[in-house]
Amino acid sequence: MRPKSAPKHTAEHRRLAESPTDEDAWRLWGPYVAGRQWGTVREDYSADGNAWAHFPFDQAHTRAYRWGEDGIAGLCDRYGFLNLAVAVWNGHDDRLKERWFGVTNHEGNHGEDVKEFWWDLDATPTHAWAQQLYRYPQAAYPYEQLRAGNAARSRQEPEYELADTGVLAEDRFFDVLVTHAKASPDDICIRITATNHGPEAAPLDIVPQLWFRNTWSWGNDDRRPSLREVRPPELSTGGAVAIEAEHGFLGRYRLHGRGRPELLFCDNETDDEATFGQPRRSPHPTTAVDRAIVHGDDSLLNPARTGTKVALRYHFDAVAPGETVTVDLRLSDEPPPTHLFGAAFEAVLRNRREEADEFYAAVIPAETTDEDRLIARRAFAGLLWGRQLYRYPVADWLAGDPVGPPVNRPPRNQGWSHLYLADIISMPDAWEYPWFAAWDLAFHCVALAHVDPSFAKNQLILMCREWAQHPDGQLPAYEWDFGDVNPPVHAWAAWQVFIADGGWDREFLVRVFTKLMLNFGWWVNRTDLNGSQLFEGGFLGMDNISVFDRSHDVPEGWVLEQSDATSWMAFFCLSMLKMAFELARSDDAWDDVATTFTERFVAIAEAMDAFGPDSTSLWDDEDGFYYDVLVREDGSESQKVRVRSLVGLLPLLAVAVAPDWVASELTDYTARLRWLQRRFPGRLAQLLTATPDEEGAELTFAVVPPERFARMVGRMFDEVEFYAPGGVRSLSAAYRDGQHLPVAGQDLPIAYVPGESDSPMFGGNSNWRGPVWFPINVLLVDALHTYARHGGKAMR
């Protein structure tokens, strides 16, 4: 990665400079509402740990969430107190469409899967401009048909999707476009348009909802915020409605709605009767809006026109084919702007759109084609819409609430009671993965650094803060099991972000580097169980890539020495070494640390070639490939797990080049390296290569020596094996017809599966037995560039 040379003087760049952290003004409001809160670990208080069953989709519209909210094109403050999202109703659904539907892990033939269509069209990092499009059927939404259709299909069949039901035939749907545009940090214009693409007129209700997250029902804090209708003088002539929102922390805000929608007030509280078949404790529960609009029953609404949730119902009897209807809203603090709608409103939307164009013109290289520019902008939009408020205080969650279900749960995350997160975090997916995953997050940050480097850096630091990183040094994996092991890509990401931001922020580098030294120590002490310098990390994020579950199903009496875990550690070493070089350049105290990571790299790389009493190697000279190796616990026997997958290609990632100034500026390090070369001339000759260039000699560190490199790359670019039109496959296509491998006395199957997984392993909703995984391909391409530039003629 190289820092961009384009000027960064756009309005959006100025806003970013004014608001480098989540606490700053321009970042207070954003599309931080989750795409799915139901079915998450945070909302699970069950005895069996079945989060999907404990809080299912069918209760999401009748029950208050404990730790977050969800909605369509949702907007909220960075603390998640006040939320605004769009609901719609086509006159046929059995419920108000307030959130996206999908089948759960147990309902889908390939695990959980969303059954909706939406597109993140555009966004800027401060969310001064954002657009999302949702496609809503005009006929009754086929909830049960989708469940039944997926349940009837096997893992060998494709998933049953919304388009398969016929509900979108003849384009009988509305495209609902939601636009956010900030006039100022606390003044947000919201436009909702719905276009009828069908052949006939169709009814539609557009129902924006404003509500407070329920913080008062759990026995910890009984302070209640409030929403109420107000009639300020500026609205005395009609044409708009106003709702005042008052909160003890946020202060006072107003939501103005253009026109005269029907206002429906209730409370964001559970409807006990609808949810549990018990008497209602709340007279005006969250179901009141749905009951009034869908079922014509307004008995649960609050006649005093106040509460903690309000809906603005815009009803359109018949939207003609091709017609677009519009709803305009404005959320602002007090005092509200003088001119709410009309020309002033249009000017905000126009100016923010133009500023977004200017921003991306500065960020995306000018030589980029129009098609690639659109792809890049949509990709950035997906990342920016994917930032979500994630609230999870593990100790509080484990203890339960004074008012709440009894605590009788399995020991999930009990070793992580220190973890307390209430932050805006980049999520892998708005619906399927509405929780962070540490190694996914690292890759997100590398991309986000091109548009929002401050956020990218803060995310990487957040995972290393004392309320996230475990005291023993481990980084939290994901909420289903924070103690699971993900590949150690955090250091690589930190270095990439540092370089993408221009390589100036030494404070960031120091903060993340010092905490990652703790993480490195955890890896060495936790996953190198027998001191062999080889690592037994478990599944390492590549779920079903092996013939058995490497976290839990290693054959009894054996230890699995992993090619990928060990390669990741060598890669980790070199990423840390790059940072140590940079830090040592201005502070000699870091010189010793650079030496430490060099020595550790050498030890790991050497162990890959010879470990144990028989000097077993992970490299197989006959196949020209690296494999995992099973070793008897007593060391009496070893066996290679001969599966050609990414596991055997990952040693290629462990390559780095020392900057040309190291020899002249880091004299202590250079002297120590020369001593090592004299002390161990054989092994260092394979791992450290001095390549002459115009200014002297470059020092290249690489696990894979030149003669092996040629064989591995030949196999990697063989279309019969790894090379596909979209990149490098995760499993060789040589297994297309399936094979059985003898492994520790068992006969285990392996097959190339390029689409959805045909295995229930790790939930069945991800697949590493064939598909091209883009982030790993990025790392491979980066490594190949390094080999080509610095590895000498043998590696070009």
Buried (B, 14 or more C-beta within 10 A) or exposed (E): BEBBEEEBEBBBBBBBEEBBEBEBEBBBBBBBBBBBBBBBBBBBBBEEBBBBBBBBBBBBBBBBBBBBBBBBBBBBBBBBBBBBBBBBBBBEBEBBBBBBBBBBBEBBBBBBBBBBBBBBBBBBBBBBBBBBBBBBBBBEBBBEBBBEBBEEBEBEEEBBBBEBBEBBEEEBBBBBBBBBBBBEBBBBBBBBBBBBBBEEBBBBBBBBBBBBBBBBBBEEEEEBBEBBBEEBEBBEEEEBBBBBBBBEEBEEBBBBBBBEBBBBBBBBBBBBBBBEEEEBEBEBBBBBBBBBBBEEEBEBBBEEBBBBBBBBBBBBEEBEBEEEBBBBBBBBBEEBBEEBBEEBBBBBBEBBBEBBBBBBEBBBEEEBEEEEBEEBBBEBBBBBBBBBBBBBBBEBBBEBBEEEEEEEBEEBBEBBBBBBBBBBBBBBBBBBBBBBBBBBBBBBBBBBBBBBBBBBBBBBBBBBBEEBBBEEBBBBBBBBBBBBBBBBBBBBBBBBBBBBBEEEBBEBBBBBBEBBBBBBEBBBEBBBEBEBBBBBBBBBBBBBBBBBBBBEEBBEEBBBBBBBBBBBBBBBBBBBBBBBBBBBBEEEEBBEBBBBBBBBBBEBBBBBBEBBEEEBBBBBEEBBBBBBBBBBEEBEBBBBBBBBBBBBBBBBBBBBBBBBEBBEBBEEBBEBBEEBBEEEEEBBEBBBBBBEEEEEEBBBBBBBBBEBBBBBBEBBEEEEBBBBEEBBBBBBBBBBEEBEBEBBEEEBEBBBBBEBBBBEBBBBBBBBBBBBBEBBBBBBEBBBEBBEBBBBEEBE
